[in-house]
Amino acid sequence: MKLKTLLTAVATTMVFAVAPAHAEKILKIHHLNVDDPFESTTGALVTVFKNLVEAGTGGSVKVQTFPSGQLGKDNEVLSQVKAGLVQSGVFSVGGFASTYPMIGVLDMPFVFPDISTTYTVLDGPFGQKLGDDIEKKTGMEVLGFGDSGGFFAITNSKRAIKTPADMKGLKIRTQTLESHKRVISSLGGQPAAIAWAEVYTALQTGVADGQMNPIPIVAMAKFNEVQKHITLTDHLFAPYVWVINRKFFDSLTPEEQVVVKNAAKSAIVANRGISRIIEASSKGLPELAKTMTVTTLTPKEKAAFRDAAQPAVKAYIVDTFGKEGEEMLGALQQAVEAASK
């Protein structure tokens, strides 16, 4: 009996001694849309990330996805990521602003001439500068900047919009971001901050006349059912901000960290690719055009919108963030100029 007890004790000790080396590390990741990689830009991102991380680490890191805001709203989950209760999250700029307000610098309207330039800028030195500042002020590591669906368009139920004058009096739903509100008010519209879950009903009942979002979001939310007009203003590009808890990331082995970083890069490529596909396919603009009047602005018409909106948003950035905000905005504009050459 003594020998049996001794052997049992030794075996138990060995199990506990070995277990930590082989214990799975769980990486929970939050996002607001469905997991389906062919229906959602963040769905594509988390699906690719999960598969590459689990394969690349041989299963030592397991990724659990929590779609459709299962863990809460962006601002609520951000607190969980900072605390390490959730390891990672893909956040809208509106949600991320609650933790890092200066993300509003990216809301300078008409700053990007085309989609490819947004990727070059956010993947380059400016994106690194912004990411470093986010890490410094929030303690969270930035894995990258995803695509929420491309450039914003403006939809409404009243009339076609070709000039800023056409915006006069229209109640346009925005996120809670002050920069977004300034864009609408500078164009003559009336900004109305409405929670995402309530937007469809607000448009349906006339609480709001319109809203602004990228084409894939408009299609996914079925706003064409309650909106008659869509104008391809291309006035904003609002990336997803993807972060990971710093303490969790540091707990990974150097090899696991490399896998996570590389998987994130590939996942963002997939995210951007599916965004462009949805936008151009039967799931995007072609489908919306069946029931909505689509207005495309000429360069001259777009310039009128830009001239009306940019001064108001720049003034907001400088007034709110001071020299630091002005410097970050200047860095953004210089990066755009360099990428456009």
C-alpha positions as CSV (number, residue, x, y, z in Angstrom):
1,M,0.0,0.0,0.0
2,K,2.9,2.3,0.9
3,L,4.5,1.6,-2.5
4,K,1.2,2.2,-4.4
5,T,0.7,5.5,-2.5
6,L,4.2,6.6,-3.3
7,L,3.9,5.8,-7.0
8,T,0.5,7.6,-7.2
9,A,2.0,10.7,-5.5
10,V,5.0,10.7,-7.9
11,A,2.7,10.2,-11.0
12,T,0.5,13.1,-9.8
13,T,3.5,15.3,-9.3
14,M,4.8,14.5,-12.8
15,V,1.4,15.4,-14.3
16,F,1.3,18.8,-12.7
17,A,4.9,19.4,-13.5
18,V,4.4,18.7,-17.2
19,A,0.9,20.1,-17.7
20,P,1.8,23.8,-17.8
21,A,4.2,23.2,-20.7
22,H,1.5,21.7,-22.8
23,A,-1.5,23.7,-21.5
24,E,-3.5,25.4,-24.2
25,K,-3.5,29.2,-24.3
26,I,-6.9,30.5,-25.1
27,L,-7.2,33.6,-27.2
28,K,-10.8,35.0,-27.2
29,I,-11.5,37.5,-29.9
30,H,-14.5,39.8,-30.1
31,H,-16.1,41.4,-33.2
32,L,-19.5,42.9,-34.0
33,N,-20.5,40.9,-37.1
34,V,-21.2,37.3,-38.1
35,D,-18.4,34.8,-38.3
36,D,-19.3,33.8,-41.9
37,P,-16.2,34.8,-43.9
38,F,-18.2,35.3,-47.1
39,E,-20.8,37.6,-45.5
40,S,-18.8,39.7,-43.1
41,T,-15.4,41.5,-43.4
42,T,-14.6,40.8,-39.8
43,G,-15.9,37.2,-40.2
44,A,-13.2,36.7,-42.9
45,L,-10.6,38.3,-40.6
46,V,-11.3,36.1,-37.5
47,T,-11.7,32.9,-39.5
48,V,-8.4,33.2,-41.3
49,F,-6.7,34.3,-38.0
50,K,-8.1,31.4,-36.1
51,N,-7.0,28.8,-38.6
52,L,-3.5,30.2,-39.1
53,V,-2.8,30.6,-35.4
54,E,-4.0,27.2,-34.4
55,A,-2.2,25.5,-37.3
56,G,1.0,27.6,-36.9
57,T,1.3,26.9,-33.2
58,G,0.4,23.2,-33.4
59,G,-2.7,23.9,-31.3
60,S,-0.8,25.4,-28.3
61,V,-2.8,28.6,-28.9
62,K,-6.5,28.1,-29.4
63,V,-8.6,30.9,-30.8
64,Q,-12.3,31.3,-29.7
65,T,-14.3,33.7,-31.8
66,F,-17.2,35.7,-30.3
67,P,-19.2,37.3,-33.2
68,S,-22.2,39.6,-33.3
69,G,-21.2,41.4,-30.1
70,Q,-21.8,38.4,-27.9
71,L,-19.5,39.8,-25.2
72,G,-21.0,43.2,-25.3
73,K,-20.6,46.6,-27.1
74,D,-17.3,47.7,-28.3
75,N,-16.6,50.1,-25.4
76,E,-17.6,47.4,-22.9
77,V,-15.3,44.8,-24.5
78,L,-12.4,47.2,-24.7
79,S,-12.4,47.3,-20.9
80,Q,-12.3,43.5,-20.9
81,V,-9.4,43.4,-23.3
82,K,-7.5,46.0,-21.2
83,A,-8.1,43.9,-18.1
84,G,-7.1,40.6,-19.8
85,L,-10.6,39.0,-19.4
86,V,-10.8,38.9,-23.2
87,Q,-7.6,38.6,-25.1
88,S,-8.4,40.5,-28.4
89,G,-11.0,42.4,-30.2
90,V,-11.7,44.1,-33.6
91,F,-13.3,47.5,-32.9
92,S,-15.0,50.2,-34.9
93,V,-13.4,53.6,-34.6
94,G,-16.6,54.8,-32.9
95,G,-16.2,52.1,-30.2
96,F,-12.4,52.5,-30.0
97,A,-12.7,56.3,-29.4
98,S,-14.0,55.6,-25.9
99,T,-10.5,54.4,-25.0
100,Y,-8.4,56.3,-27.5
101,P,-10.2,59.5,-28.6
102,M,-7.5,60.7,-31.0
103,I,-8.5,57.9,-33.4
104,G,-10.7,60.7,-34.6
105,V,-7.8,62.1,-36.6
106,L,-8.6,59.4,-39.2
107,D,-12.0,61.0,-39.7
108,M,-10.5,63.9,-41.7
109,P,-13.0,63.8,-44.7
110,F,-11.8,63.2,-48.2
111,V,-8.2,62.7,-47.0
112,F,-7.7,59.5,-48.9
113,P,-7.9,59.6,-52.7
114,D,-8.5,55.9,-53.2
115,I,-8.8,52.6,-51.3
116,S,-5.3,51.3,-52.1
117,T,-3.8,54.5,-50.5
118,T,-5.6,53.7,-47.2
119,Y,-3.8,50.4,-47.1
120,T,-0.4,51.8,-47.9
121,V,-0.8,54.5,-45.3
122,L,-2.1,52.3,-42.5
123,D,0.4,49.5,-43.1
124,G,3.3,52.0,-43.3
125,P,5.2,54.4,-41.0
126,F,2.0,56.4,-40.2
127,G,0.2,53.2,-39.1
128,Q,3.2,52.3,-37.0
129,K,3.2,55.7,-35.4
130,L,-0.5,55.6,-34.7
131,G,-0.2,52.1,-33.3
132,D,2.7,53.0,-31.1
133,D,0.7,55.9,-29.6
134,I,-2.3,53.6,-29.0
135,E,-0.1,51.1,-27.2
136,K,1.5,53.9,-25.2
137,K,-1.8,55.4,-24.0
138,T,-3.9,52.2,-23.7
139,G,-1.4,49.5,-22.9
140,M,-2.8,47.3,-25.7
141,E,-0.8,46.0,-28.7
142,V,-2.2,46.9,-32.1
143,L,-2.3,43.9,-34.5
144,G,-3.4,46.0,-37.5
145,F,-6.0,48.2,-39.1
146,G,-8.8,46.3,-40.9
147,D,-11.3,47.3,-43.5
148,S,-14.8,48.0,-42.3
149,G,-16.2,48.0,-45.9
150,G,-14.4,50.7,-47.8
151,F,-15.4,54.3,-48.3
152,F,-18.5,55.7,-46.7
153,A,-21.6,56.5,-48.8
154,I,-24.6,58.5,-47.7
155,T,-28.1,57.0,-48.0
156,N,-31.5,58.7,-47.4
157,S,-35.2,58.3,-48.0
158,K,-35.9,61.9,-49.3
159,R,-33.9,62.9,-52.3
160,A,-30.8,62.4,-54.4
161,I,-27.8,64.2,-53.1
162,K,-25.4,65.8,-55.5
163,T,-24.4,69.0,-53.7
164,P,-24.0,70.0,-50.0
165,A,-27.1,72.1,-50.5
166,D,-29.1,68.8,-51.0
167,M,-28.1,67.8,-47.4
168,K,-29.9,70.7,-45.9
169,G,-32.4,69.6,-43.3
170,L,-31.8,65.9,-43.6
171,K,-31.4,64.0,-40.3
172,I,-28.5,61.7,-40.8
173,R,-27.6,59.0,-38.4
174,T,-23.9,59.0,-37.3
175,Q,-21.8,57.2,-34.7
176,T,-21.3,59.0,-31.4
177,L,-18.0,60.4,-32.8
178,E,-18.0,64.2,-32.7
179,S,-15.9,64.2,-35.9
180,H,-18.6,62.3,-37.8
181,K,-21.2,64.8,-36.5
182,R,-19.1,67.7,-37.7
183,V,-18.9,66.2,-41.2
184,I,-22.7,66.1,-41.4
185,S,-23.4,69.5,-39.8
186,S,-20.7,71.1,-42.0
187,L,-22.6,69.9,-45.1
188,G,-25.9,71.3,-43.9
189,G,-27.4,68.1,-42.5
190,Q,-28.6,67.3,-39.0
191,P,-26.5,64.7,-37.3
192,A,-28.3,62.2,-35.1
193,A,-26.3,59.8,-32.9
194,I,-28.2,56.5,-32.8
195,A,-27.0,53.2,-31.5
196,W,-26.3,50.7,-34.2
197,A,-28.9,48.2,-33.1
198,E,-31.6,50.9,-33.5
199,V,-30.6,52.3,-36.9
200,Y,-32.9,50.2,-39.1
201,T,-35.9,51.1,-37.0
202,A,-35.0,54.7,-36.9
203,L,-34.7,54.8,-40.7
204,Q,-37.9,52.9,-41.1
205,T,-39.9,55.1,-38.8
206,G,-38.4,58.4,-40.0
207,V,-36.6,59.2,-36.7
208,A,-33.6,59.6,-39.1
209,D,-33.8,60.4,-42.8
210,G,-30.5,58.7,-43.7
211,Q,-27.2,57.4,-42.5
212,M,-23.6,57.0,-43.7
213,N,-21.7,53.7,-44.0
214,P,-19.6,51.7,-46.4
215,I,-21.5,49.7,-49.1
216,P,-21.0,46.3,-47.6
217,I,-22.5,47.5,-44.3
218,V,-25.5,49.1,-46.1
219,A,-26.1,45.8,-47.8
220,M,-25.6,43.6,-44.8
221,A,-28.0,45.8,-42.7
222,K,-30.6,45.8,-45.5
223,F,-30.9,49.5,-45.4
224,N,-32.1,49.4,-49.1
225,E,-35.4,48.2,-47.6
226,V,-35.9,51.6,-45.9
227,Q,-33.8,54.0,-48.0
228,K,-34.4,55.2,-51.6
229,H,-31.2,57.0,-52.4
230,I,-27.5,56.4,-52.1
231,T,-24.7,58.8,-53.0
232,L,-21.1,57.5,-53.4
233,T,-19.5,60.4,-51.6
234,D,-16.4,58.4,-50.5
235,H,-15.9,61.0,-47.8
236,L,-14.6,58.8,-45.0
237,F,-12.6,55.6,-44.5
238,A,-13.0,54.3,-40.9
239,P,-10.8,51.2,-40.4
240,Y,-11.3,48.6,-37.8
241,V,-8.8,48.8,-35.0
242,W,-7.6,45.4,-34.0
243,V,-5.8,45.0,-30.6
244,I,-4.6,42.3,-28.3
245,N,-4.0,42.4,-24.5
246,R,-0.3,43.2,-24.0
247,K,0.2,40.9,-21.0
248,F,-1.3,38.0,-22.9
249,F,0.8,38.6,-26.0
250,D,3.9,38.8,-23.8
251,S,3.0,35.4,-22.2
252,L,3.3,33.7,-25.6
253,T,6.6,32.1,-26.6
254,P,8.6,34.0,-29.2
255,E,7.6,31.5,-31.8
256,E,3.9,31.9,-30.9
257,Q,4.2,35.6,-31.1
258,V,5.6,35.4,-34.6
259,V,2.7,33.1,-35.7
260,V,0.2,35.5,-34.2
261,K,1.7,38.6,-35.9
262,N,2.0,36.9,-39.3
263,A,-1.5,35.4,-39.0
264,A,-2.9,38.9,-38.2
265,K,-1.3,40.3,-41.4
266,S,-2.8,37.5,-43.5
267,A,-6.2,37.9,-41.8
268,I,-6.2,41.6,-42.7
269,V,-5.4,40.8,-46.3
270,A,-8.4,38.5,-46.3
271,N,-10.6,41.1,-44.6
272,R,-9.7,43.7,-47.2
273,G,-10.2,41.3,-50.1
274,I,-13.7,40.1,-49.0
275,S,-14.6,43.8,-48.4
276,R,-13.9,44.6,-52.0
277,I,-15.6,41.5,-53.2
278,I,-18.8,42.1,-51.3
279,E,-18.8,45.8,-52.4
280,A,-18.6,44.9,-56.1
281,S,-20.6,41.6,-56.2
282,S,-24.3,40.8,-56.1
283,K,-24.1,41.2,-52.3
284,G,-23.0,44.9,-52.6
285,L,-23.7,47.9,-54.9
286,P,-25.2,45.9,-57.8
287,E,-27.8,44.5,-55.5
288,L,-28.5,47.9,-53.8
289,A,-28.9,49.5,-57.3
290,K,-31.9,47.3,-58.0
291,T,-34.0,49.3,-55.6
292,M,-32.1,52.5,-54.8
293,T,-31.1,55.5,-57.0
294,V,-27.3,55.5,-57.1
295,T,-25.6,58.9,-57.4
296,T,-21.9,59.1,-58.3
297,L,-20.2,62.5,-57.8
298,T,-18.0,64.1,-60.4
299,P,-14.6,65.3,-59.2
300,K,-15.9,68.9,-59.2
301,E,-19.0,67.9,-57.1
302,K,-16.8,65.9,-54.7
303,A,-14.5,68.9,-54.3
304,A,-17.5,71.0,-53.1
305,F,-18.2,68.5,-50.4
306,R,-14.5,68.4,-49.4
307,D,-14.2,72.1,-49.2
308,A,-17.3,72.3,-47.0
309,A,-16.3,69.5,-44.6
310,Q,-12.5,69.6,-44.1
311,P,-12.1,72.9,-42.3
312,A,-14.8,72.0,-39.7
313,V,-13.2,68.6,-38.9
314,K,-9.6,70.1,-38.9
315,A,-10.8,72.8,-36.4
316,Y,-12.3,70.1,-34.2
317,I,-9.1,68.0,-34.2
318,V,-6.9,71.0,-33.3
319,D,-9.3,72.3,-30.7
320,T,-9.7,68.9,-29.1
321,F,-6.3,67.3,-29.2
322,G,-4.1,70.5,-29.5
323,K,-0.6,70.3,-30.9
324,E,-0.5,66.5,-30.6
325,G,-3.6,66.1,-32.7
326,E,-2.4,68.7,-35.2
327,E,0.9,66.8,-35.5
328,M,-0.8,63.5,-36.0
329,L,-3.1,64.9,-38.6
330,G,-0.1,66.4,-40.4
331,A,1.7,63.1,-40.4
332,L,-1.5,61.5,-41.9
333,Q,-1.7,64.0,-44.7
334,Q,2.0,63.7,-45.4
335,A,1.7,59.9,-45.6
336,V,-1.2,60.2,-47.9
337,E,0.7,62.6,-50.2
338,A,3.7,60.2,-50.2
339,A,1.6,57.2,-51.0
340,S,-0.2,59.0,-53.8
341,K,3.0,59.7,-55.8
